[in-house]
């Protein structure tokens, strides 16, 4: 998720705003210290303009590496 957020030039706060979520929630999800519901995963993917599946993929195993 960090990769896609940074690619848009967004802060965690901007992503949270676009997805209708709280900034601290986005921070916790990015640090993998909080579980996320499918509804919120879909909100984040929609805000980022990407398919939900891209957020479920392991960034270490594919061509997209988190920066």
Order of alpha helices (4+ residues) and beta strands (2+ residues): alpha-alpha-alpha-alpha-alpha
